[in-house]
Amino acid sequence: MENRKVIIVGAGIGGLAAGYWLCQRGYEVEILEASDHPGGRMLTLERKGDRIDVGAQFYHSDYRYAYELMDAVNLSGEKRTITGKFQFRLGNGSTTIYDHRVPYMKMLGLRGNLKLYGFILKYIFLRHRFPMYRIVEDHPEYDNVEILDLFKGPKDKPLRDFLVTVMSMGENMGLPEWMSLYHFIHTFRLSTFTNFIALTRGTASLPEELAKRLPVQYDAPVRQLVMDKGRVVGVQMEHGGTVKRAGHVVVAVAPSSAARIMPDELEEQRRFFDAVIYSPFPMPIFYLDRPLRKDIWCYFNDPALRKTFQFAVNGQAKVPEMVPSGKAILSAWSGYPMTLDLIDLPDDMLIRRAQEDVDLMLPGFSGWVEEVKVVRHPYAIARYPVGAYRKVLDFQKEASKLNGVSFVSDLFGGCYLEAAMWSAARAVSRVCGWGGTANI
Ligand SMILES: Cc1cc2nc3c(=O)[nH]c(=O)nc-3n(C[C@H](O)[C@H](O)[C@H](O)COP(=O)(O)OP(=O)(O)OC[C@H]3O[C@@H](n4cnc5c(N)ncnc54)[C@H](O)[C@@H]3O)c2cc1C
């Protein structure tokens, strides 16, 4: 590339990772960020010295790029494996504890566990294992099947509730009705066979540290990509409409934002981004006046009840170093499609809805609340219904033919942090032929 200037739109982990690797390779990088802080969907909230993750919650232990970047910014010493367990409060009022590292789920009974082992044997061990955190292979036999079709018998109800629904809500912020078998296998592999890793200053300390080392401009929203003779040559800024030119532009924003900055020449790309179904996500945070059990970091309602808020995460039990007061901080989690109705509710109504459901998980909880805050993610995570992986593959094939532009998104690898970083590595290899993206 003759012009060695690269503009990156978006200072989420994808844009920052791309910026870091390009700077290392001697490119002149300018990162344009619409908001006043780095990290995008990775965010930490602070109150009286206590901190809590209110965006991405943890890294999976099999991530690769995330740990390389942590090493690069001296964060490796701050990694902590989340050791706590999950507690389910069942419809009959009893509770049961679940540890995802124990290979027997009591709630499924013997039949359910045997069927689960059969699933693991068939789809994980005996068939071709596709790569994780990157959508690079077409498997219509997985992509064109809904996960619930595999567990539709009356006796499969415990599997539908405690395996498929819990995994879909916990890892993908939505009910499983819209999930393909392909995406479920992806999700299942990472949540069953990896550990959850947090950082003692919050998951967002990785983008924060990267941003300190990079030329990021804040409050600098991009209005549109600029094209000339069929090639992307720069961006037009929202404020003042000025045009910044570059040899390459990396678009590293969530799909709905990407759709908005596509020029007419990239109508096909705009239509793709616009069609992505996603969960918005309002998150109420309850600061309690007391600690809760240290060995439980996640409280679930009985998934069969299909409550609006299905689980709550205790930030204090998850990463005690982040909460010096020692008091519990609970974030309440809902998912698609319920969040479509919740996202625009006024705070007081949202909090009331969450409080009712968390009270079921933890009777008495309402009386322990000191303060409540609300964080809203207009765009949280993409859904992967039947056929979604095929659409991602088709998009990537066409996008690779475009000149002067690359697209970075977690969408291209299942919506995890590592997927955003893998996609960034791929964009960097497009710009400069870097071999950091093995296996593509
Ligand atoms: C509540 C929640 C929990 C999650 N938990 C986990 C988890 O535990 N583990 C995990 O692996 N993943 C998790 N994820 C997913 C993870 O956060 C995302 O995969 C990842 O952060 C996406 O990074 P990104 O850089 O692709 O996009 P983003 O983080 O969305 O960054 C895009 C950036 O672009 C900026 N931008 C948008 N439009 C413009 C514009 N026009 N001009 C300039 N800048 C613009 C935005 O302000 C933003 O900063 C979670 C997500 C959410 C919402």
The ligand as a Gaussian input file, in Angstrom:
#p B3LYP/6-31G(d) Opt

LIG

0 1
 C      -23.483000      -6.605000      28.210000
 C      -22.487000      -7.342000      27.334000
 C      -21.783000      -8.432000      27.854000
 C      -20.842000      -9.089000      27.063000
 N      -20.121000     -10.109000      27.623000
 C      -19.115000     -10.666000      26.923000
 C      -18.230000     -11.606000      27.553000
 O      -18.345000     -11.893000      28.749000
 N      -17.242000     -12.154000      26.794000
 C      -17.057000     -11.834000      25.474000
 O      -16.153000     -12.372000      24.834000
 N      -17.884000     -10.933000      24.862000
 C      -18.880000     -10.330000      25.558000
 N      -19.669000      -9.378000      24.977000
 C      -19.425000      -9.039000      23.566000
 C      -18.242000      -8.085000      23.450000
 O      -18.432000      -7.000000      24.310000
 C      -18.143000      -7.626000      22.006000
 O      -17.913000      -8.771000      21.202000
 C      -16.995000      -6.656000      21.746000
 O      -16.875000      -5.702000      22.761000
 C      -17.220000      -5.986000      20.386000
 O      -16.155000      -5.113000      20.113000
 P      -16.136000      -4.241000      18.795000
 O      -14.873000      -3.465000      18.808000
 O      -16.409000      -5.111000      17.616000
 O      -17.402000      -3.258000      18.876000
 P      -17.805000      -2.157000      19.956000
 O      -17.357000      -2.536000      21.302000
 O      -19.272000      -1.942000      19.759000
 O      -17.001000      -0.848000      19.525000
 C      -17.416000      -0.036000      18.459000
 C      -17.000000       1.397000      18.753000
 O      -17.307000       2.187000      17.614000
 C      -17.810000       3.455000      18.031000
 N      -18.609000       4.019000      16.921000
 C      -19.841000       3.635000      16.496000
 N      -20.222000       4.387000      15.433000
 C      -19.214000       5.251000      15.181000
 C      -19.002000       6.270000      14.197000
 N      -19.925000       6.554000      13.262000
 N      -17.854000       6.970000      14.226000
 C      -16.882000       6.709000      15.165000
 N      -17.032000       5.752000      16.117000
 C      -18.178000       5.025000      16.119000
 C      -18.624000       3.117000      19.263000
 O      -18.801000       4.258000      20.089000
 C      -17.748000       2.039000      19.918000
 O      -16.820000       2.599000      20.821000
 C      -20.620000      -8.689000      25.730000
 C      -21.343000      -7.613000      25.201000
 C      -22.255000      -6.930000      25.996000
 C      -23.008000      -5.764000      25.433000

